[in-house]
């Protein structure tokens, strides 16, 4: 709860500073509001966003709800306005960020935590794959998951983000060498992702997605260097796509994905692994880091003792 209130305090200060800049600096007004009347917008935004954030910081839960809902509505309206007019793009970007952060802070204010468990319900709930199923079925399911997941997260969504970035006039030119470097990064990360998927489906007898997780703990291949090679590969792939598209927003999208995975998905996944594999997983977790690969693979004796 303390961190949620602290965020709303920061948001109140930032909002007040932004409104001062809007009225004092024409460039800020054009970049964030386009042709909108600042007096009209301020008449609603100052009491609901700035004052609402102040009250939320003071512990008024209703104010936190109102400020969050208002922030989300303004974000939607600014996205629509920026898309139609090609102006106020920076305002749309800032309000999207504020809306997401406000929603997270609201969870802290209301419940003392962000309800990350909501992400893994229904079809996304953790389930072990059928260990008796043939390996070919796990391989086929993994291949289909990669095709769909990579197509959406590394193809469709980045293309949409890039389109909005250009339409909102918030794109930044980059040298050609960045695009080339992005392609190399993407190829290397994709190779790691495919290697991890093959090992997971053949030795783990499962798939990367929670709905059919590996039924055996895998400490082979890339899993001897880093605990989550597929997640690492996906984040680096997203960064590579952003560089190839010359899109700083796609790079931000990849970074945000890494934060969601690390702070929302990973703790739930590791809790499930610990429940299913007990000391074996705890021993593996202590020997292999989550994000930073080892220079040398985990000792063969450790791997043999686990798998």
Secondary structure, 3 states (H helix, E strand, C coil): CHHHHHHHHHHHHHHHHHHHHHHHCHHHHHHHHCCCCHHHHHHHHHHHHHHHHHHHHCCCHHHHHHHHHHHHHHHHHHHHHHHHHCCCHHHHHHHHHHHHHHHHHHHHHHHCCCCHHHHHCHHHCCCECCCCCCHHHHHHHHHHHHHHHHHHHHHHHHHHHHHHHHHCCCCCCCCHHHHHHHHHHHHHHHHHHHHHHHHHHHHCCCCCCHHHECCCCCCCHHHHCCCCHHHHHHHHHHHHHHHHCCCHHHHHHHHHHHHHHHHHHHHHHHHHHHHHHCHHHHHHHHHCCCCCCCCCCCCHHHHHHHC
